[in-house]
């Protein structure tokens, strides 16, 4: 279905899946994210939509995208993990945040 839409329409549809109901949405989002050749904007929209739909249950997919290039995909994965509040990927997120804040003295541990 997505192949017949314009790029901006694809992003809109994927983002809307975050607010939709029904059993097929999360599986569709996971399938979309499994294809690394998808556009950056589409993958970022899918990360946020999946986080909204599944919460902490999406942490496996979100954490897998912490190592993705381009950095924007990784940044959206960090944002999505923060939104679901699952600490299982904390060590990976902390490493990313430390790299981004090199030179800043920030206490980066849970609860601080």
Secondary structure, 3 states (H helix, E strand, C coil): CHHHCCHHHHHHHHHHCCCCCCCHHHHHHHHHHCCCCCCHHHHHHHHHHHHHHHHHHHHHHHHHHHHCCCHHHHHHHHHHHHHHCCHHHHHHHHHHHHHHCCCCCCCCCCCC
